Amino acid sequence: MLESSVLSLAQAPQVPAVVPIAALIVSVVSLALAGISLFLTYQRDRREKQRDRKKVDIVSSIENRALLVVEEKSIEASYYCCTVTNAGVPGVKIRRVGLRSHGNAGVEIPLQRAQGQEDGVLAQGDSQVWLIALEDLQASLSGPSPTKVVAVATDTAGDQYVQDRSKSVPIPLKD
């Protein structure tokens, strides 16, 4: 019986020397790919954290503002206003703010910085008001009334911050 088991071991197929080398190469390549994957995931997470730190909050409203004061009476006009607030850690300098209608995302209606608002870096918590006369805005839009728009703020680095739709105000259009 011992002879038959020794004989069957001797008759067992031999593994070629190439198989362990191929297995080693496959293992090394797998470890390298796993390492690259972990590195890329780390880099992406780091970029997302940096992007999340730099946030700009935009809230819209329609306000009546004084155009000019004549003999202690003020003439008021309605404006579509966007308050841009730096809600992130680093300072951000807003270069422009524009409105995009829901159906026409390629066209941007520019807003102007409100009178008295400084052109400077917004520290965390600082705000700027950007506006356009409601009459001018209504003249440049068409479609169903009320029309929804979102504000897009662009900083000096070219980064864009799109307003959350829940913080936008629909614009009533003239018939």
C-alpha positions as CSV (number, residue, x, y, z in Angstrom):
1,M,0.0,0.0,0.0
2,L,2.9,2.3,0.8
3,E,4.4,1.5,-2.6
4,S,1.2,2.4,-4.4
5,S,0.9,5.8,-2.7
6,V,4.6,6.6,-3.5
7,L,4.0,5.4,-7.0
8,S,0.9,7.7,-7.4
9,L,2.9,10.7,-6.1
10,A,5.6,9.9,-8.6
11,Q,3.0,9.8,-11.4
12,A,1.3,13.1,-10.3
13,P,1.7,15.8,-13.0
14,Q,4.5,18.2,-12.4
15,V,3.7,21.9,-12.4
16,P,5.8,23.8,-14.9
17,A,8.2,26.4,-13.5
18,V,6.5,29.1,-15.5
19,V,3.2,28.9,-13.4
20,P,4.6,30.2,-10.1
21,I,6.4,33.1,-11.9
22,A,3.2,34.0,-13.7
23,A,1.3,33.9,-10.4
24,L,3.9,36.2,-8.8
25,I,3.6,38.7,-11.7
26,V,-0.2,38.7,-11.5
27,S,0.0,39.3,-7.7
28,V,2.5,42.2,-8.1
29,V,0.4,43.8,-10.8
30,S,-2.8,43.4,-8.7
31,L,-1.1,45.0,-5.7
32,A,0.2,47.9,-7.9
33,L,-3.3,48.5,-9.3
34,A,-4.8,48.4,-5.8
35,G,-2.2,51.0,-4.7
36,I,-3.0,53.3,-7.6
37,S,-6.7,53.0,-7.0
38,L,-6.3,53.9,-3.3
39,F,-4.0,56.9,-4.2
40,L,-6.6,58.2,-6.8
41,T,-9.4,57.8,-4.3
42,Y,-7.4,59.7,-1.7
43,Q,-6.7,62.5,-4.2
44,R,-10.4,62.8,-5.3
45,D,-11.5,62.9,-1.7
46,R,-9.0,65.7,-0.9
47,R,-10.1,67.7,-3.9
48,E,-13.8,67.3,-2.9
49,K,-13.0,68.5,0.6
50,Q,-11.2,71.5,-0.7
51,R,-14.1,72.3,-3.1
52,D,-16.6,71.9,-0.2
53,R,-14.6,74.3,1.9
54,K,-15.0,77.0,-0.7
55,K,-18.7,77.5,-0.9
56,V,-20.8,80.5,-2.0
57,D,-24.4,80.7,-1.0
58,I,-26.8,82.7,-3.3
59,V,-30.2,83.8,-2.2
60,S,-32.6,85.7,-4.5
61,S,-35.4,88.2,-3.7
62,I,-37.5,90.8,-5.3
63,E,-37.1,94.1,-3.5
64,N,-38.2,97.7,-3.9
65,R,-35.3,100.1,-3.8
66,A,-35.2,103.9,-4.0
67,L,-34.0,105.1,-7.4
68,L,-33.6,108.8,-6.4
69,V,-34.9,111.2,-3.8
70,V,-36.6,114.3,-4.9
71,E,-38.0,116.9,-2.4
72,E,-37.9,114.3,0.4
73,K,-39.9,111.8,-1.7
74,S,-38.2,108.7,-3.0
75,I,-39.0,107.1,-6.3
76,E,-38.8,103.3,-6.0
77,A,-38.3,100.6,-8.5
78,S,-38.5,96.8,-8.2
79,Y,-35.2,94.9,-8.5
80,Y,-34.3,91.2,-8.7
81,C,-31.6,90.9,-6.1
82,C,-29.1,88.1,-5.4
83,T,-27.3,88.1,-2.1
84,V,-23.9,86.3,-2.5
85,T,-22.4,85.1,0.8
86,N,-19.1,83.4,1.3
87,A,-20.0,80.3,3.3
88,G,-16.6,78.7,3.1
89,V,-13.2,79.1,4.8
90,P,-11.0,80.8,2.2
91,G,-11.7,84.3,0.9
92,V,-13.4,84.6,-2.5
93,K,-13.6,87.5,-4.9
94,I,-16.8,87.5,-7.0
95,R,-16.1,88.8,-10.5
96,R,-19.6,88.6,-11.9
97,V,-23.1,87.2,-11.2
98,G,-25.6,86.3,-13.9
99,L,-29.0,84.7,-14.2
100,R,-29.7,81.6,-16.3
101,S,-33.3,80.7,-17.2
102,H,-34.2,77.1,-16.7
103,G,-34.9,76.4,-20.3
104,N,-32.0,78.4,-21.8
105,A,-28.9,77.5,-19.7
106,G,-26.5,78.9,-22.3
107,V,-27.7,82.6,-22.1
108,E,-26.7,84.5,-19.0
109,I,-28.3,87.8,-18.0
110,P,-25.7,89.9,-16.1
111,L,-26.4,91.5,-12.8
112,Q,-24.7,94.6,-11.4
113,R,-23.2,95.0,-8.0
114,A,-25.6,97.1,-5.9
115,Q,-24.7,100.7,-5.1
116,G,-22.4,100.9,-2.1
117,Q,-21.2,97.3,-2.4
118,E,-17.4,97.0,-2.5
119,D,-15.4,95.1,-5.1
120,G,-13.2,93.1,-2.8
121,V,-12.5,89.7,-1.3
122,L,-15.4,88.2,0.7
123,A,-14.2,86.7,4.0
124,Q,-16.2,83.9,5.6
125,G,-19.7,85.2,6.3
126,D,-19.3,88.4,4.2
127,S,-22.0,89.2,1.5
128,Q,-22.5,91.2,-1.6
129,V,-25.8,92.2,-3.3
130,W,-26.1,92.0,-7.1
131,L,-29.2,93.2,-8.9
132,I,-31.0,94.0,-12.0
133,A,-34.1,96.1,-12.5
134,L,-37.1,93.8,-12.6
135,E,-38.5,95.6,-15.7
136,D,-35.2,95.0,-17.6
137,L,-35.1,91.4,-16.5
138,Q,-38.7,90.8,-17.6
139,A,-37.9,92.4,-21.0
140,S,-35.1,89.9,-21.6
141,L,-37.0,86.8,-20.7
142,S,-39.8,85.0,-22.4
143,G,-41.8,81.8,-21.8
144,P,-44.4,80.8,-19.3
145,S,-45.1,83.1,-16.4
146,P,-43.6,82.9,-13.8
147,T,-40.2,82.0,-15.2
148,K,-37.6,80.3,-13.0
149,V,-34.0,81.4,-13.1
150,V,-30.9,80.4,-11.2
151,A,-28.0,82.7,-10.3
152,V,-24.5,81.8,-11.2
153,A,-21.6,83.6,-9.4
154,T,-18.1,83.4,-11.0
155,D,-15.0,84.2,-9.0
156,T,-11.7,85.6,-10.2
157,A,-10.3,82.1,-10.5
158,G,-13.1,81.2,-12.9
159,D,-14.9,78.9,-10.5
160,Q,-18.6,79.0,-10.8
161,Y,-21.2,78.7,-7.9
162,V,-24.7,77.8,-9.0
163,Q,-27.6,78.8,-6.8
164,D,-29.7,76.1,-5.2
165,R,-33.0,76.2,-7.0
166,S,-34.9,76.3,-3.7
167,K,-33.3,79.8,-3.0
168,S,-34.4,81.2,-6.3
169,V,-37.4,83.4,-6.8
170,P,-39.7,82.9,-9.9
171,I,-40.0,86.0,-12.1
172,P,-43.5,87.1,-13.1
173,L,-43.5,88.1,-16.7
174,K,-45.5,90.8,-18.3
175,D,-48.2,89.8,-20.7
